[in-house]
Amino acid sequence: MIKKFADNFWVAEDDKFSVGGLQIGSRMTIIRLNNGGLLIHSPIPLSKTIKDSIASIGPPKFVIAPNTIHNMFVKQFHDEYPDAELYIVQELRKKRHDLFFAKDLANELIYPWSEEIKQHAVAVMGIPKLGEFVFFHSSSKTLILTDLAFYITPEKPLFTRLLFHLNGVYDKFGPSRIFKNFILKDKSEFEKSIDYILGWDFERIIIAHGRIVEKDGKGIFKEAFNSLLKT
C-alpha cells in the first residue's frame, strides 16, 4: 500500500523485506513532479496493489537506483514501465551489466527533476562500496537517504533488534557500526559531503530501513554524523 507523506509525495513499505534472514523492511519513495510524471526512488517489489496505487497518482517517468545495493527491483519497474527512464549510480555498472541502457547519476549534470529535487553524490572516495546519492525535495523539506543511516525500532523481530543494537542504531537514527568500520574509507572526503547536505533546508528524513524522522531532521542528522566523524 502506498501512503501519502506530503503534497505530491508518497512512500511505500515492504515490512517483510529481509537480507540474509534479517528482517529490516524497505521503503520506496514516489514524488509527483510539476509535469505530472512520477520519480520513483529505490523500488521495492512491484505488487498488484502498488501498481494500482501508482496508476491512481500518475505515470512513472524516472526510476532511481540510488546506490550499489538498492537495485534489486529496478529492472522489474523498467519492464513494467518501459517509457520510464532508469538512472543508476555509476559504481553499479560493475555488477549489473544487464542495466546497460540505464543513464548515469552524476553531480555535475542537470536532470529533468533538478528544479524540484536536488541531489548529491556522497564522496566516492569516502564510501566507494556504496556510491550513494542523496536527494532533497525542497517543497516538503524532506531529505531522502537510502543506506547512509538506519532507525530500527521495537516492532522489528527480536534478532533484528539485537543485531542493530550491537550496530549502535537500535531505536535511534544514525549510521551503523558496519558503515563506520567497513564502508567509510575517507572521513575527510565524507565530511565534505555531510557539510554539503547540511546546506539544504530539510526538516524530515526518509530512510530505506526504519522509522522516518518527522521533525528536527537537520539537527538529528548533524548530531548523528558529527558523532561518527569525531570517533
Secondary structure, 3 states (H helix, E strand, C coil): CEEEEECCEEEEEECCCEECCEECCEEEEEEECCCCCEEEECCCCCCHHHHHHHHHHCCEEEEEECCCCCCCCHHHHHHHCCCCEEEEEHHHHHCCHHHCCCEEECCCCCCCCCCCEEEEECCCCCCCCCCCEEEEEHHHCEEECCCCCEEECCCCCHHHHHHHHHCCCECCCECCHHHHHHHCCCHHHHHHHHHHHCCCCCCEEECCCECCECCCHHHHHHHHHHHHHHC
